[in-house]
Amino acid sequence: MNFDIAIIGAGIAGASAAHELAATYKVVVLERETQPGYHTTGRSAALYTEYYGNPIIRALTIASRPFFERPPPGFADHPLLLPRGVLFVATLDQDPAVDGFLRAAAAAGDSAVEIVRAEALRKVPVLAECALHRSLFEPDARDMDVHAIHQGFLRGLRARGGQVVTDAEIRRIERRGGRWRLHTPAGDFTAARIVNAAGAWADEIARLAGVAPIGLVPKRRTALTFDPPAGIDPAPWPMVCDIEDQFYFKPEAGRLLASPGDETPSPPCDAQPEEIDLALAVERVEAATTLKIARIVRKWAGLRSFVADKTPVVGPSRDGADFFWLAGQGGYGIMTSPAMARAVAALVRGEDLPADLRARNLTAPALSPARIGA
Ligand SMILES: Cc1cc2nc3c(=O)[nH]c(=O)nc-3n(C[C@H](O)[C@H](O)[C@H](O)COP(=O)(O)OP(=O)(O)OC[C@H]3O[C@@H](n4cnc5c(N)ncnc54)[C@H](O)[C@@H]3O)c2cc1C
């Protein structure tokens, strides 16, 4: 089976890139699992926030917003973003973190609003006084419908003639006659170019292809859900986030979703929650609120993968322009996916980044694997 482009991984990165590239090329997406989205993409907190990550991440997030707000016709039959907001909270000893946050926001031209304790309590009445030494509100943060976004990309890809092949773990990659040959249990596939969107396994794919790795470190993050107290409907609450990402909680389908903000390095794997991290989430949420988490309803963990500078890696490898990276999405891969997909598609076509990304001071070298010598 011959293709112009083989994309490895059908998570949000692979699906969004495939959707873009299928407009111009004959594309196949090869996915090891039976279910696309089984790994990190299906395990996120589903939040869109323009206050998260370094300036490059923030620019990619803001550049993605128009796609989420006005997706192509037929992409989804309901809105992809829903109102949520984020309330950042800080204890007395977190004053310097609040000041740093405000400085970074001002430098980026953002308008983080510091609000008084009474207003924070009006938004989330279960917050404890000690957690509300200072608080900031981001009104424009949104809940994302991750399933609809992911399925929209995959449906759009198929409508453009692209294919998704599941149960197709790449086990061997060869370079013959200027083309790649990918060996999988679902058959062999040849392609002129590879896009490596394999999430936590992206460095393993590079090694199979004989390409220099980027030093990707997958980091486990844990989440759980629990019931709110009887008679309390948390649906209108914003997400509550510790100013230093030590915990967060947010409404989730009638329940509350919480995380201890853990970042434990892990080999690429089907990540599972550890008891210690679940206990930390419970302890931190209970310390910051009047909530009591008597029972964990659901628990899970996923791998957020980073390179050293915590900026995604998008672009051709140094070893040859036929191997493209789309990796290192960290904790921002859903909300940045439309912009990153357009970026990698432009680079595959041999163009510069799209004009709207360049207008946000994004450059191909800043995203390129060359910046880390790969
Ligand atoms: C708890 C948690 C909360 C998060 N919250 C948010 C949030 O609120 N907002 C946000 O934007 N992001 C969030 N993220 C981050 C986001 O989920 C990730 O950045 C994003 O899902 C990464 O997508 P991906 O496609 O790169 O990886 P994945 O979804 O992991 O996809 C990679 C795919 O590659 C496949 N693959 C690997 N090796 C092979 C092989 N050899 N052959 C074939 N296929 C292969 C895998 O099976 C997998 O399906 C969160 C993550 C976690 C864990």
The ligand as a MOL file (V3000), in Angstrom:
LIG
                    3D

  0  0  0     0  0            999 V3000
M  V30 BEGIN CTAB
M  V30 COUNTS 53 58 0 0 0
M  V30 BEGIN ATOM
M  V30 1 C -4.3520 14.1460 33.0890 0
M  V30 2 C -4.0720 14.9630 31.8230 0
M  V30 3 C -4.7090 16.1800 31.6530 0
M  V30 4 C -4.5000 16.9040 30.4760 0
M  V30 5 N -5.2340 18.0480 30.2900 0
M  V30 6 C -5.1160 18.7340 29.1300 0
M  V30 7 C -5.9340 19.8660 28.9030 0
M  V30 8 O -6.7440 20.2360 29.7500 0
M  V30 9 N -5.7860 20.5200 27.7050 0
M  V30 10 C -4.9010 20.1140 26.7440 0
M  V30 11 O -4.8240 20.7340 25.6810 0
M  V30 12 N -4.1150 19.0380 26.9460 0
M  V30 13 C -4.2080 18.3320 28.1120 0
M  V30 14 N -3.4320 17.2340 28.3200 0
M  V30 15 C -2.3920 16.9150 27.3320 0
M  V30 16 C -2.9610 16.2590 26.0900 0
M  V30 17 O -3.8420 15.2170 26.4600 0
M  V30 18 C -1.7840 15.7260 25.2280 0
M  V30 19 O -0.8770 16.7920 24.9500 0
M  V30 20 C -2.2570 15.1580 23.8940 0
M  V30 21 O -3.3160 14.2480 24.0840 0
M  V30 22 C -1.1070 14.4590 23.1760 0
M  V30 23 O -1.6320 13.8990 21.9900 0
M  V30 24 P -0.7700 12.9480 21.0720 0
M  V30 25 O -1.5870 12.6440 19.8770 0
M  V30 26 O 0.5830 13.5320 20.9070 0
M  V30 27 O -0.5240 11.6160 21.9710 0
M  V30 28 P -1.4200 10.3080 22.1460 0
M  V30 29 O -2.8510 10.6350 22.3400 0
M  V30 30 O -0.7760 9.4900 23.2100 0
M  V30 31 O -1.3040 9.5880 20.7460 0
M  V30 32 C -0.1250 8.9370 20.3110 0
M  V30 33 C -0.5580 7.6710 19.5960 0
M  V30 34 O 0.5640 7.0620 18.9720 0
M  V30 35 C 0.3410 5.6690 18.9920 0
M  V30 36 N 1.5920 4.9430 18.8090 0
M  V30 37 C 2.6690 4.9590 19.6110 0
M  V30 38 N 3.6290 4.1140 19.1330 0
M  V30 39 C 3.1350 3.5550 18.0110 0
M  V30 40 C 3.6310 2.5990 17.0780 0
M  V30 41 N 4.8320 2.0170 17.2260 0
M  V30 42 N 2.8470 2.2590 16.0190 0
M  V30 43 C 1.6240 2.8150 15.8430 0
M  V30 44 N 1.0910 3.7200 16.7090 0
M  V30 45 C 1.8390 4.0980 17.7910 0
M  V30 46 C -0.2520 5.4170 20.3700 0
M  V30 47 O -0.9430 4.1960 20.4530 0
M  V30 48 C -1.1490 6.6380 20.5520 0
M  V30 49 O -2.4960 6.3800 20.1980 0
M  V30 50 C -3.6150 16.4510 29.4770 0
M  V30 51 C -2.9640 15.2230 29.6570 0
M  V30 52 C -3.2000 14.4810 30.8120 0
M  V30 53 C -2.5280 13.1470 30.9720 0
M  V30 END ATOM
M  V30 BEGIN BOND
M  V30 1 1 1 2
M  V30 2 1 2 3
M  V30 3 2 2 52
M  V30 4 2 3 4
M  V30 5 1 4 5
M  V30 6 1 4 50
M  V30 7 2 5 6
M  V30 8 1 6 7
M  V30 9 1 6 13
M  V30 10 2 7 8
M  V30 11 1 7 9
M  V30 12 1 9 10
M  V30 13 2 10 11
M  V30 14 1 10 12
M  V30 15 2 12 13
M  V30 16 1 13 14
M  V30 17 1 14 15
M  V30 18 1 14 50
M  V30 19 1 15 16
M  V30 20 1 16 17
M  V30 21 1 16 18
M  V30 22 1 18 19
M  V30 23 1 18 20
M  V30 24 1 20 21
M  V30 25 1 20 22
M  V30 26 1 22 23
M  V30 27 1 23 24
M  V30 28 2 24 25
M  V30 29 1 24 26
M  V30 30 1 24 27
M  V30 31 1 27 28
M  V30 32 2 28 29
M  V30 33 1 28 30
M  V30 34 1 28 31
M  V30 35 1 31 32
M  V30 36 1 32 33
M  V30 37 1 33 34
M  V30 38 1 33 48
M  V30 39 1 34 35
M  V30 40 1 35 36
M  V30 41 1 35 46
M  V30 42 1 36 37
M  V30 43 1 36 45
M  V30 44 2 37 38
M  V30 45 1 38 39
M  V30 46 1 39 40
M  V30 47 2 39 45
M  V30 48 1 40 41
M  V30 49 2 40 42
M  V30 50 1 42 43
M  V30 51 2 43 44
M  V30 52 1 44 45
M  V30 53 1 46 47
M  V30 54 1 46 48
M  V30 55 1 48 49
M  V30 56 2 50 51
M  V30 57 1 51 52
M  V30 58 1 52 53
M  V30 END BOND
M  V30 END CTAB
M  END
